[in-house]
Structures are given as structure tokens and as C-alpha cells.
Amino acid sequence: MPRFPEDVSIIDQKFIQMNVATATAPRSLAGAIVNFCKEGKDVCLITIGSGPLNQAVKACIVARGMVAPEGFDVVTQHSFRDEMIGQDIKTAIRTDVRLVPMASPHPQKSPDSAY
């Protein structure tokens, strides 16, 4: 069964923050990324550890395959941020995701769109 990010925060009308877990299904996350971006929202993925980061990267690749036939590309920007987990401070990776028009859209499907 696909798993959606456990923690989705709608910070304001234009900003969505999703905490990604190792169990998050990349296809479900990719769909959420694409839908929120198409609504004009800024999407931010928060990951702590290699498992969640792996799922977030795979989701961005799948999202790219979803929007490439429409003439868009997925652009990511990464940064570090401290998160308080219980009594501990953990270093998280923040990934900002947005869609941009491709310079020259390809009429055929992207190889990534098989996902």
C-alpha cells in the first residue's frame, strides 16, 4: 500500500512542507509534489537520515518523468537545517522543489515517465 508523507504542514497558502520517512512511497510523494507545484505552491521536503533522503530523491526523479511530457522540469535546491527531535537536535536536509518550463519540450515521453 502506498504511503504518503506522515507529516504534511501547510505553512500558509503558498508553502507546503512535507516530512519524508523511509516508508514513504516515492510515487505517492511524486504525485503530491506535482499536484502542489501545479497549484502554485512552494514545496519543501524535510529528511533526516539516508533512507528518507533516498525516498525524496526518487520522488523528485519520478515527478520529473510525470511533468516532462507537459514541457516542465523539476528543479531542486538543497540546504541543511537543524530539527528538534525530542531532546536532541538532528541535522535535516531541506529540499525545495519547483517546476520550471523546459527550454525545448520533447514531444515524446521522457524515459523517466515509466514510473
ZAMARGU-4260 file (C-alpha; in steps of 0.2 Angstrom, whole numbers, plus 5000, padded with zeros to 4 digits):
<rodrens>
0) 5000/5000/5000 | 5007/5017/4995 | 5012/5028/5010 | 5010/5047/5009 | 5022/5058/5020
5) 5017/5056/5038 | 5018/5075/5042 | 5012/5087/5029 | 5012/5105/5035 | 5003/5119/5026
10) 5013/5134/5032 | 5002/5146/5023 | 4993/5147/5006 | 5008/5146/4996 | 5020/5135/5006
15) 5019/5116/5009 | 5032/5107/5020 | 5032/5088/5020 | 5042/5077/5032 | 5048/5061/5022
20) 5051/5044/5030 | 5060/5029/5024 | 5042/5021/5022 | 5036/5035/5011 | 5032/5028/4994
25) 5041/5038/4980 | 5027/5038/4968 | 5014/5045/4980 | 5026/5058/4986 | 5030/5062/4967
30) 5011/5064/4964 | 5009/5076/4979 | 5024/5086/4973 | 5017/5088/4956 | 5000/5092/4962
35) 5006/5105/4974 | 5018/5113/4962 | 5004/5114/4948 | 4993/5123/4961 | 5007/5136/4963
40) 5013/5131/4980 | 5031/5131/4985 | 5036/5113/4991 | 5049/5109/5004 | 5054/5091/5008
45) 5062/5088/5025 | 5073/5072/5028 | 5083/5066/5042 | 5094/5051/5038 | 5099/5042/5022
50) 5083/5032/5020 | 5071/5047/5019 | 5083/5056/5008 | 5084/5042/4996 | 5065/5041/4995
55) 5064/5060/4992 | 5077/5060/4978 | 5067/5045/4970 | 5051/5055/4971 | 5059/5070/4963
60) 5065/5059/4948 | 5048/5051/4946 | 5040/5069/4947 | 5051/5074/4933 | 5045/5060/4922
65) 5027/5065/4926 | 5029/5083/4920 | 5042/5081/4906 | 5028/5077/4893 | 5020/5093/4898
70) 5035/5103/4895 | 5041/5106/4913 | 5056/5101/4923 | 5059/5098/4941 | 5072/5109/4949
75) 5078/5106/4967 | 5088/5116/4979 | 5096/5108/4995 | 5101/5115/5012 | 5104/5109/5029
80) 5093/5114/5044 | 5093/5109/5062 | 5077/5100/5069 | 5072/5097/5087 | 5068/5078/5089
85) 5063/5075/5107 | 5078/5082/5117 | 5090/5080/5103 | 5095/5092/5089 | 5096/5082/5072
90) 5103/5089/5056 | 5090/5088/5042 | 5091/5091/5023 | 5079/5103/5016 | 5075/5100/4998
95) 5065/5114/4990 | 5056/5108/4974 | 5048/5118/4960 | 5043/5116/4942 | 5050/5126/4928
100) 5047/5126/4909 | 5059/5116/4899 | 5069/5126/4886 | 5063/5114/4872 | 5049/5102/4877
105) 5051/5085/4870 | 5035/5078/4861 | 5039/5060/4866 | 5038/5053/4883 | 5053/5055/4895
110) 5062/5039/4899 | 5058/5043/4917 | 5039/5043/4914 | 5038/5024/4915 | 5036/5026/4934
</rodrens>
